[in-house]
Amino acid sequence: MEFDKSRQFSSEAEILKVLGHPIRLKIVAGLCTKECNVKHIWECLELPQATVSQHLALLKHKGIIEGKREGVEVHYRVINPLAKKIIATL
């Protein structure tokens, strides 16, 4: 096996860092199987809406998920291929 000294792994490390929190990991794992809105997510996780919203905001900011407005609701889905691959591996 050859080691690539020039590769930095910065973006990979950032994604792993964000996914390192159990709540965010659960959210991304769930969103890999089905798009859903914040209400459905916090009901499934049995967490306060504010807590889930904070985690969603970070995941969105880091480019792991995106939200699509449908009427008054925002439906979230995973858009980062590496995050999908990590979840599939777990």
C-alpha positions as CSV (number, residue, x, y, z in Angstrom):
1,M,0.0,0.0,0.0
2,E,1.4,3.4,-1.0
3,F,0.8,6.4,1.3
4,D,-0.1,9.6,-0.5
5,K,1.8,12.3,1.5
6,S,0.2,15.1,-0.5
7,R,-3.4,14.3,0.4
8,Q,-4.6,16.4,3.3
9,F,-8.0,14.7,4.2
10,S,-9.3,18.1,5.4
11,S,-12.8,17.8,4.1
12,E,-13.1,14.2,5.2
13,A,-11.9,15.1,8.7
14,E,-14.5,17.9,8.8
15,I,-17.3,15.5,7.9
16,L,-16.2,13.0,10.4
17,K,-16.0,15.7,13.1
18,V,-19.6,16.8,12.4
19,L,-20.9,13.2,12.3
20,G,-19.1,12.5,15.5
21,H,-22.1,13.6,17.6
22,P,-24.6,10.9,18.3
23,I,-27.7,13.1,17.6
24,R,-26.3,14.3,14.3
25,L,-25.3,10.7,13.4
26,K,-28.9,9.6,14.0
27,I,-30.3,12.5,12.0
28,V,-28.1,11.8,9.0
29,A,-28.8,8.0,9.2
30,G,-32.5,8.7,9.2
31,L,-32.3,11.1,6.4
32,C,-30.3,8.6,4.3
33,T,-33.4,6.4,4.3
34,K,-36.1,9.1,3.9
35,E,-36.5,12.9,3.5
36,C,-38.5,14.4,6.3
37,N,-39.3,17.7,8.1
38,V,-38.0,18.9,11.4
39,K,-41.2,18.0,13.3
40,H,-41.0,14.4,12.2
41,I,-37.3,14.2,13.1
42,W,-37.8,15.6,16.7
43,E,-40.8,13.4,17.2
44,C,-38.8,10.3,16.2
45,L,-35.8,11.2,18.3
46,E,-38.0,12.4,21.2
47,L,-35.9,15.6,21.5
48,P,-36.9,19.2,21.8
49,Q,-37.5,21.0,18.5
50,A,-34.8,23.6,19.3
51,T,-32.2,20.9,19.8
52,V,-32.9,19.2,16.5
53,S,-33.0,22.6,14.7
54,Q,-29.5,23.4,16.0
55,H,-28.1,20.1,14.8
56,L,-29.9,20.5,11.4
57,A,-28.4,24.0,11.0
58,L,-24.9,22.7,11.6
59,L,-25.4,19.8,9.2
60,K,-26.8,22.2,6.6
61,H,-23.9,24.7,7.1
62,K,-21.3,22.0,6.6
63,G,-23.0,20.9,3.4
64,I,-24.1,17.4,4.6
65,I,-27.8,18.1,4.2
66,E,-30.1,20.5,2.4
67,G,-33.6,21.7,3.1
68,K,-36.3,22.0,0.4
69,R,-39.3,24.2,1.2
70,E,-42.7,22.6,0.5
71,G,-45.4,25.1,1.6
72,V,-44.8,25.9,5.2
73,E,-42.5,22.9,5.8
74,V,-38.9,22.3,5.0
75,H,-38.0,18.8,4.1
76,Y,-34.4,17.7,4.7
77,R,-32.2,15.2,2.8
78,V,-28.6,14.1,2.7
79,I,-26.6,15.6,-0.2
80,N,-23.0,14.7,0.7
81,P,-21.9,11.5,-0.9
82,L,-19.2,10.9,1.7
83,A,-21.7,11.2,4.6
84,K,-23.9,8.7,2.8
85,K,-21.0,6.3,2.4
86,I,-20.1,6.6,6.0
87,I,-23.6,5.8,7.1
88,A,-23.8,2.9,4.8
89,T,-20.6,1.5,6.2
90,L,-21.8,1.8,9.7
